[in-house]
Amino acid sequence: MRYLLLSIIVVVNLWACGNDGSSKQEVTDILTKNAWRWDVQAIRDSMNKLTLGQSEFDVIMAALKRMETGVFEFGKDGTLTLTIQGEPRVGKWSLSDATTLIMELPNVVNTPNKIVSIEPGRFMLGSDKTQGMFFPKIFVAMEAGSTIRPDTTGTMTPQQDTMK
């Protein structure tokens, strides 16, 4: 009886910790509605809960530094554009189900990412040390039509006009 009760509790907790029960279409609609950027401060705050070696910590800090200016745009046609410091990389994205996001970009290791939570304006991809993902990736939406991009000083600066 105890095992049955424990099994039920585990199943309910796993179900509750998923991506809020969103359908594949709902997840797609949320991802394609806005451009996204990493919430660097929230990621740093989440690191307080992790047990990391120095080399893992260094990898994470380098990734956060590089991605402070990163902007992800998920196209309805499956294209993915990651712009870092004004340089776009174009690839593709897909959902294998409503809980797994696959992002394929040139010169980047393409690993399926577990969607831990998703809601309009925010989503989080889980960590998986076995896949080399040492920390959760927390994304926040950029306002539609915004030309504001985060910079490395923590202040907001307008995007440079490259069409001159």
N, C-alpha and C positions, 0 to 999 in steps of 0.2 A: 504494500500500500504506500509506504514511504517513497519507494522508487517511482511509482506512478505519479504521485503528487509532485515529486522533484522534476520528473520529466515534463509534466504539464507546465510547471513554473518556467523551466528552461525554454520550452517552445514559445510560450507567451512572451518572454523577455526577448528572444531572438526576433519574433515577429514585430514587437513594439520598437525595437532598435533599428528597424529597416528604414526605408526612405519615406516614411509616413504613409505608406499604403498607396502612393501615387501610381497611376497607370503609366505605361510607356509614352502615351500621347501627352499626358500632363507633364511629365518630365521633359519631353521634347519642347513643349510650349514654353516652359519656364526657361530652359537653356537658350532658346532662340529669341527670346523677347528682348534681352539686353546684352550689351558687352559686359564682360566680367573681369575682375582683377582679384588677385590674392589679397586677403585681409591679413597683411603681414603682422600686425600687432596681435591679432587673435591667434595666429599660428605661433608666434613667440610665447604668448600666454599659455597655449596648450602644451608647449615643451616643458613647462614646469612639472607636468604630470608624468613625463617620460624618464626612463632610466637609459641614459646614453653614455657611450664611451666618447672620448675626446675626438676621435676621428669622425664618428657619426655626427657629433655636434658641429664640427668644422664643415662637413658636407652640407648640413642644413643651413648654417649661417651663410655659406657661399650661395646656395640656391635662393635664399631669401633676399640677399643683396641683389642678385641678378634679376629676380622676379618682381622687385618693388615697382618697376615701371611696366611690367607685363600686362597686356590686355588681351583677353581671349574673346573671340567672336565666333559663335556657333551658328552657321548658316542653316536655313531650313532645308537646303539641298544637300546637307551633309559635309559642306566645307567647313574647315576650322582655320581661322587665322589667329596666330599668336604674334603680337607686335611687341618687341622689346627694344627700347631705346630708339624708336622710330623705324626699326627694321622688321618688316613682316615676314613670317614663315607661314606658308600655306600648306595645309594637309587636309585630313578628313576626320570626322568623328562619327560615332554610331553608338547605339545602345544595344547590348546583347539581350537585355531585358530591362525592366524598369529600375534595376538596382546596380547595373554595371555599365560604366561609361568607358568607351574605348576612344582614345585620342591618338591619331597617327600623324606625326610631324617629321619632316626630314631631319636626320642627324639626332634624333631623340629616341630613347628606348621607349617602345610602345607597349605599355603594360595595362591590362584591364584594371580599372579603378572602381572599387566598391563605393557606391553612393550611400553614405551614412545617413545624411539628411538632405532634404531639398524642400525649399519653399520659395515663393516669389521674393527676389532680392537677396537670397543667400542659399548656398549649398556647400556641403562638405564631403570630400572624398577621404576615405579611410587610409590609414597607414598599413603597411605590410612589409616588415623587415625582410622577409624571405624574398621579396621582389625588389628590394632596394629602396622602398618607400618608407623612410624612417619617421615621417611625421604626417599628420593629417593636413590636407590642403583645403583651406577654407576660402571660399570665393564670395565676394559681394558684388551686386549689380552696380553698373555705372548707369547714371540717368540716361534715358533715351536721348540721342542727339548731342550728348555731352562731348565737348572737345577737350575737357579737362582730363589730364592724365596724372597719376601720382608720380612724384619724382623722388630721388634718393634722399632728400633732406627732410622729408615728411611734410613739406608744404605742397600745395597744388599749383601747377603751372599749366598754361595753355599749350596745346599741341602745336608744334611748329608747322607752318604752311610749307609743304614741299612742292607746291605747284608753281613756284615763282620762276 
